């Protein structure tokens, strides 16, 4: 990730403020809880031509994560201005960009305001992965599918800065000759990727797991379903058993910067690739974002 634009957010007052800084500026204290404990939240919005994509959905999820972590309620008007300003400064890059915006609990051992910032950067070109597909493995998340209901203190479904597990599973995928992961529950449910939502087409219906399973509500997945429905194609939010994945007519991992990336192998076995559907989905996303 090569950062290009940095806006640091002053959250010491209810209304807040922000200002631009050089991307190599020293702004975060080493005893900030976001650094020492990963105690904070973030969102990443794709950016095309200086416009942040699905911004309201990202802001809503940001607020939801803050509530789950019992962080101060974010001033969404302020964060909206921060993200829009950061994205606007990325207008001339000519390729897909992204804005990652973060809020931490603040300084460890002190009563302090949260720390916040928005970072604009160039996103990886998704062309190749959309065309060729992903090699994916299933990895057990270690919880039952109802963990969000039985154990809400585990924060399943919050987008936190604690991404050590998400990075560890990608390293495990690489050791297994793959590049991405579908998390599964210990009782046989398919969940999500470490940084993407899962969509499967089963018996002609596009299906995504519900966020009640302790997964993130996908912003890109939501846009995809809106466009599929506009084309008269059936969609549903429902449970997907791991045993159903092998027989799916298509599988996709979807995220803000990658769009819909098809899965070509799952646990080393070929998966049906529907290039026409993948192209149509990503074309729909581009139209929606223009």
Secondary structure, 3 states (H helix, E strand, C coil): CCEEEEEEEECCCCCCEEEEECCCCCCCCCCEHHHHCCCEEEEEEEEECCEECCHHHHHHHHHHHHHHCCCCCCCHHHHHHHHHHHHHCCCCCCCCEEEEEEEECCECCCCCCCEEEEEEEECCCCHHHHHHCEEEEEEECCCCCCHHHHCHHHCCCCCECCCHHHHHHHHHHHHCCCCEEEEECCCCEECCCCCCEEEEEECCEEEECCHHHCCCCCHHHHHHHHHHHHCCCCEEECCCEHHHHCCCCEEEEEECCCEEEEEEEECCEECCCCHHHHHHHHHHHHHHHC
